[in-house]
Amino acid sequence: MTQVKQLNSLIASLLLSAPGLILPGPLWAKNVYRANMGSTVSAPSQANPRQKLNPQQNNWTTTQAMLQEDSYIIGPGDILELRLFDADELSGKLEVLNDGTVPLPLAGSVRISGLTLQQATFWVRKLLSKQLLRPELQLRVLTPRPIRVAIVGEVERPGLYSLTTSEASTTVGAINRISGLPTVVDAIQKAGGITQQANLREVVLQRRMPGIDPSFKQAELDLLALLLEGNQSNNPFLFDGDIIRISKAAEIPAEAIELAAANLSPQMIQVNVIGEVNNPGRLEVMANTPLVQAVLAAGGPKSWRASKGNVELVRINRNGSATFERFKLNLAEGASNSKNPPLRNGDTVRVNPNNLAIASDAIGAVSQPVSGLVTIWSLYRLINTSN
């Protein structure tokens, strides 16, 4: 605790002489948050309406540009290189342990987790100045730790993911390779892609701020603008500990068919088409395939048995509940949520029989047992006649 207090006091005193220094968590609650090197962000005000502060949750709402300029925060698993210009024998690698400390020459175990490189450099220089006259040093990241992010909401496989600079991620029906620093899109692809109800206009990215005590800021990203207009400011690089939240849209966007072709969406889905079709069963179709197209993929409706005005769609939701809707089968109808909805993975489409097919099945169900009895009676009489 004493070391933490000294660290906070040191950074506070250095703010006047180092205007680009980032405030740590305990000092962040003041009216200035320095979000990046050389850039100062004022506290929320009427003149800056996009920024919001929730004092209870310690959360900032910020902009995409600020996210792009955030400084790297040291954490467990990082391998740093300490170079003392006047004492080469004290230089070497420093590995940040699980408790956030490093074994610092002449100073012992020192906590630097949660600090930026600039903060850690000032802190190490301060500690070494007790043993060395003028400790001139350089601290840099030699091997960064893997980036672990949480993805929650409307993705195929929400959860915690570890990302590296070179790996392959899979959406259903497609393989995407990560090359370089991972971004928001890379993380969503690794989580299997978005669901059909994902609200891409308001994707929330939550990020920890530098400091000993945890505090966070967040920004809203418009991934729809990224996919349709190529605005890459909505696809920032990820930091370790980031949280991506994708909410559920109130209604399926009009661009759903276009989004199905994007690499954020699963490329293939599996649906069940049963009832009065020529080839009933489980089908693999393109994502967002309309209901009519799925029925045609199952061989189309049976000519005289299918009721084109009574096609049912059964959908199992994530919470285990099921939704049921009825549609008319119109081959001339384009894709629409109200008349020819795009299908989701696991949907079941049932083409019901028409009145003629129902009557025919009923007559067959009644006559089949009777015809069997008549045949047995005829056989009995034939045997009795023979005797």
C-alpha positions in Angstrom: 0.0 0.0 0.0 2.9 2.4 0.8 4.4 1.8 -2.7 1.0 2.5 -4.3 0.6 5.7 -2.4 4.1 6.8 -3.4 3.4 5.9 -7.0 0.2 8.0 -7.1 1.9 10.9 -5.4 4.8 10.7 -7.8 2.6 10.8 -10.9 0.6 13.6 -9.6 3.7 15.7 -9.0 5.1 14.9 -12.4 1.9 16.0 -14.3 3.1 19.6 -14.2 6.4 18.7 -15.8 5.1 16.0 -18.1 1.9 17.2 -19.7 1.6 14.1 -21.8 1.5 11.7 -18.8 -1.6 9.7 -18.3 -3.4 10.0 -15.0 -3.7 6.7 -13.0 -7.0 5.5 -11.7 -7.0 7.0 -8.2 -6.2 10.5 -9.6 -8.4 10.2 -12.6 -11.5 11.3 -10.7 -10.4 14.9 -11.0 -11.7 17.1 -13.8 -9.0 16.1 -16.4 -8.4 12.7 -18.0 -5.3 12.6 -20.2 -6.4 10.0 -22.7 -3.2 9.8 -24.8 0.3 11.2 -25.2 0.1 15.0 -25.7 -3.7 15.1 -25.8 -6.0 16.3 -23.0 -9.7 15.5 -22.7 -11.7 17.8 -20.5 -14.2 16.4 -18.1 -17.8 16.1 -19.3 -19.5 19.3 -20.0 -22.3 20.8 -22.1 -19.7 21.9 -24.6 -18.6 18.3 -25.1 -21.9 16.3 -25.1 -20.6 13.0 -26.5 -18.5 12.5 -23.4 -20.3 11.2 -20.3 -19.0 10.1 -16.9 -20.8 7.7 -14.6 -19.3 8.3 -11.2 -20.7 5.0 -9.8 -19.1 2.8 -12.5 -16.0 4.9 -13.2 -16.8 4.8 -17.0 -16.1 7.5 -19.6 -17.9 7.6 -22.9 -15.3 8.7 -25.5 -14.8 8.9 -29.3 -13.2 6.5 -31.8 -10.3 8.8 -32.5 -9.3 8.8 -28.8 -9.4 4.9 -28.8 -6.9 4.8 -31.7 -4.4 6.9 -29.7 -4.5 5.1 -26.3 -1.2 4.1 -24.8 -0.1 0.6 -24.1 -0.8 -0.5 -20.5 1.6 -2.9 -18.8 0.2 -6.1 -17.4 1.1 -9.6 -16.2 2.8 -11.6 -19.0 4.6 -8.7 -20.6 8.4 -9.0 -21.0 10.1 -5.7 -20.7 13.6 -4.6 -21.4 15.3 -2.2 -18.9 18.3 -0.4 -20.2 20.4 1.7 -17.8 22.8 3.8 -19.8 25.4 4.2 -17.1 25.1 0.7 -15.5 24.9 -2.0 -18.2 25.3 -4.7 -15.5 21.9 -3.7 -14.1 20.2 -3.8 -17.6 18.2 -6.8 -18.7 14.8 -8.3 -19.2 12.0 -7.9 -16.7 9.0 -10.2 -16.8 5.7 -8.9 -15.3 4.5 -11.6 -12.9 0.9 -12.6 -12.1 0.7 -10.1 -9.2 1.8 -7.2 -11.5 5.3 -6.9 -10.1 8.8 -7.1 -11.6 12.1 -7.8 -9.9 13.9 -4.5 -10.2 17.6 -4.4 -9.6 18.5 -2.5 -6.3 14.8 -2.0 -5.5 13.3 -5.4 -5.2 9.8 -6.3 -6.2 8.0 -3.3 -7.8 4.4 -3.1 -8.9 4.0 -1.6 -12.4 0.9 -3.4 -13.8 -1.7 -1.0 -14.9 0.8 1.7 -15.8 1.8 3.0 -19.2 5.4 2.8 -20.3 5.9 6.5 -19.6 4.4 6.1 -16.1 6.5 3.0 -15.4 9.7 4.8 -16.6 9.1 7.7 -14.2 8.3 5.3 -11.4 11.4 3.1 -11.9 13.7 6.2 -12.2 12.3 7.5 -8.9 13.0 4.2 -7.1 16.5 3.8 -8.6 17.4 7.4 -7.8 17.6 6.2 -4.1 20.5 4.0 -5.1 22.0 5.6 -8.2 23.1 9.3 -8.6 21.5 10.0 -12.0 19.7 6.9 -13.3 19.2 7.5 -17.0 17.2 4.6 -18.4 14.9 3.3 -21.1 12.0 0.9 -20.6 10.4 -0.8 -23.5 8.1 -3.8 -24.2 10.2 -6.6 -25.6 7.4 -9.2 -25.9 3.8 -8.1 -25.3 1.4 -10.5 -23.6 -1.5 -12.1 -25.6 -4.6 -9.8 -25.9 -7.6 -11.3 -24.0 -10.9 -9.7 -24.8 -14.5 -10.4 -23.8 -17.2 -10.4 -26.5 -20.8 -10.4 -25.2 -24.2 -10.0 -26.9 -25.2 -10.8 -30.4 -22.3 -13.0 -31.7 -22.5 -16.7 -32.5 -20.1 -17.7 -29.7 -19.9 -15.0 -27.0 -17.1 -15.5 -24.4 -13.5 -14.7 -23.6 -11.0 -14.9 -26.4 -7.2 -14.7 -26.7 -5.9 -12.9 -29.8 -2.4 -12.9 -31.3 -0.9 -11.1 -34.3 -1.0 -14.2 -36.5 -3.8 -16.8 -36.3 -6.9 -18.0 -38.2 -10.4 -17.3 -37.1 -13.6 -19.0 -38.4 -17.0 -17.8 -39.1 -19.4 -20.5 -40.3 -18.5 -21.4 -43.8 -15.4 -19.1 -44.0 -11.8 -18.9 -42.5 -10.4 -15.5 -41.8 -6.7 -14.9 -41.0 -5.5 -12.3 -38.5 -2.3 -10.6 -39.7 -1.0 -7.8 -37.6 -2.5 -6.2 -34.4 -6.0 -7.5 -33.7 -8.9 -5.2 -34.2 -12.6 -5.2 -33.2 -13.5 -7.0 -36.5 -10.9 -9.7 -35.8 -12.4 -10.4 -32.4 -15.9 -10.6 -33.8 -14.8 -13.0 -36.5 -13.1 -15.2 -33.9 -16.4 -15.3 -32.0 -18.1 -16.9 -35.1 -19.5 -13.6 -36.5 -22.6 -11.6 -35.7 -26.1 -12.9 -35.3 -28.9 -11.7 -37.6 -30.3 -9.4 -34.8 -27.0 -7.7 -34.0 -27.2 -3.9 -33.7 -24.1 -2.9 -35.6 -24.8 0.9 -35.3 -24.1 1.0 -31.6 -21.4 -1.5 -30.7 -19.8 -0.6 -27.4 -16.1 -1.0 -26.7 -15.2 -0.7 -23.0 -11.5 -0.2 -22.1 -9.6 0.0 -18.9 -7.9 3.3 -18.1 -4.3 3.4 -16.8 -3.8 3.3 -13.1 -3.6 1.0 -10.1 -7.3 1.0 -9.3 -9.6 -0.3 -12.2 -11.6 2.4 -14.0 -13.0 2.2 -17.5 -14.0 4.3 -20.5 -16.2 3.3 -23.4 -17.0 4.3 -27.0 -19.8 3.5 -29.4 -18.7 2.2 -32.8 -20.7 2.1 -36.0 -19.7 -1.1 -37.7 -22.4 -0.6 -40.3 -20.6 2.5 -41.5 -17.4 0.3 -41.6 -19.0 -2.4 -43.7 -21.0 -0.2 -46.0 -18.7 2.9 -46.3 -15.3 1.6 -45.3 -14.9 4.0 -42.3 -12.0 2.2 -40.5 -12.0 4.6 -37.5 -14.8 2.3 -36.3 -12.4 -0.6 -36.2 -9.8 0.3 -33.6 -7.0 -1.9 -32.4 -7.8 -3.9 -29.3 -6.0 -3.7 -25.9 -5.8 -6.5 -23.3 -8.9 -6.5 -21.1 -11.2 -4.8 -23.7 -14.9 -5.7 -23.6 -17.0 -5.6 -26.8 -20.7 -5.4 -26.3 -23.1 -6.0 -29.3 -26.7 -5.3 -28.4 -29.8 -6.7 -30.0 -31.5 -4.6 -32.7 -35.1 -3.7 -32.3 -35.7 -4.9 -35.8 -33.7 -6.6 -38.5 -31.9 -3.8 -40.5 -32.9 -3.2 -44.1 -29.3 -4.0 -45.1 -29.5 -7.6 -43.8 -29.0 -9.2 -47.2 -26.0 -7.0 -47.8 -24.6 -7.8 -44.4 -24.9 -11.6 -45.2 -22.1 -11.1 -47.7 -19.8 -9.4 -45.2 -17.1 -11.2 -43.4 -18.6 -10.4 -40.1 -21.6 -12.7 -40.8 -21.6 -16.5 -40.9 -21.4 -17.6 -44.5 -23.5 -20.7 -44.2 -26.4 -21.7 -41.9 -28.4 -24.9 -41.4 -32.2 -25.0 -41.5 -34.8 -27.7 -41.4 -37.5 -27.7 -44.2 -40.2 -30.3 -43.5 -43.8 -31.0 -44.5 -45.1 -30.9 -48.1 -41.9 -30.4 -50.0 -40.2 -32.9 -52.4 -37.0 -33.3 -50.4 -37.7 -32.6 -46.7 -34.8 -32.5 -44.3 -31.9 -30.5 -43.0 -30.3 -28.1 -45.5 -27.1 -26.0 -45.5 -27.8 -22.7 -47.2 -26.3 -19.2 -47.4 -26.7 -16.9 -44.4 -29.9 -14.8 -44.5 -31.4 -17.0 -47.2 -35.1 -16.0 -47.5 -37.8 -18.5 -46.5 -39.0 -18.9 -50.1 -35.5 -19.8 -51.4 -35.1 -22.4 -48.6 -38.4 -24.1 -49.7 -37.2 -24.2 -53.3 -33.8 -25.6 -52.1 -35.8 -28.5 -50.5 -37.2 -29.4 -53.9 -40.1 -26.9 -53.8 -43.7 -27.5 -52.6 -45.6 -30.6 -53.7 -47.8 -29.7 -56.6 -51.2 -30.8 -55.3 -50.6 -31.3 -51.6 -48.9 -28.2 -50.4 -50.8 -25.2 -48.9 -48.9 -22.2 -50.2 -50.9 -20.0 -47.8 -49.9 -21.9 -44.7 -46.1 -22.0 -44.3 -44.9 -22.0 -40.7 -41.6 -20.7 -39.3 -40.4 -22.0 -35.9 -37.4 -20.3 -34.4 -35.6 -21.3 -31.2 -34.3 -18.3 -29.3 -31.1 -18.2 -27.2 -33.1 -18.2 -23.9 -34.8 -21.5 -24.9 -38.1 -20.0 -25.9 -39.6 -20.5 -29.4 -41.3 -18.1 -31.7 -43.9 -19.1 -34.3 -45.0 -17.2 -37.4 -47.1 -18.1 -40.4 -46.4 -16.9 -44.0 -47.7 -17.2 -47.5 -45.5 -18.8 -50.1 -45.2 -16.4 -52.9 -42.4 -17.1 -55.4 -42.5 -13.5 -56.7 -42.0 -12.0 -53.2 -38.6 -10.4 -52.5 -36.8 -10.7 -49.1 -38.7 -8.9 -46.4 -39.2 -9.3 -42.7 -42.9 -9.3 -43.0 -43.6 -11.6 -46.0 -40.3 -13.5 -46.8 -38.0 -13.3 -43.8 -34.3 -14.1 -43.9 -33.7 -17.4 -42.0 -31.4 -17.9 -39.1 -29.3 -20.9 -38.2 -31.4 -23.6 -36.7 -34.8 -22.4 -38.1 -37.5 -24.9 -39.0 -39.8 -24.3 -42.0 -42.9 -26.4 -42.3 -45.1 -26.4 -45.4 -48.5 -27.6 -44.3 -50.9 -29.7 -46.4 -53.9 -28.2 -48.2 -57.5 -29.3 -47.6 -57.4 -31.8 -50.4 -54.3 -33.5 -49.0 -55.8 -33.5 -45.5 -59.0 -35.1 -46.8 -57.1 -37.7 -48.8 -54.9 -38.5 -45.8 -58.1 -38.9 -43.6 -59.8 -41.2 -46.1 -56.6 -43.3 -46.3 -56.3 -43.5 -42.5 -59.8 -44.8 -42.2 -59.9 -47.1 -45.2 -56.5 -48.8 -44.7 -57.5 -50.7 -41.4 -60.9 -51.6 -42.9 -59.4 -53.0 -46.1 -57.1 -55.2 -44.0 -60.1 -56.6 -42.1 -62.0 -57.3 -45.4 -59.0 -59.2 -46.7 -58.8 -61.4 -43.5 -62.6 -62.1 -43.6 -62.3 -63.2 -47.3 -59.5 -65.5 -46.4 -61.5 -67.0 -43.5 -64.4 -67.7 -45.7 -62.2 -69.3 -48.3 -60.8 -71.7 -45.8 -64.2 -72.6 -44.5 -65.5 -73.3 -48.0 -62.6 -75.6 -48.7 -63.4 -77.7 -45.6 
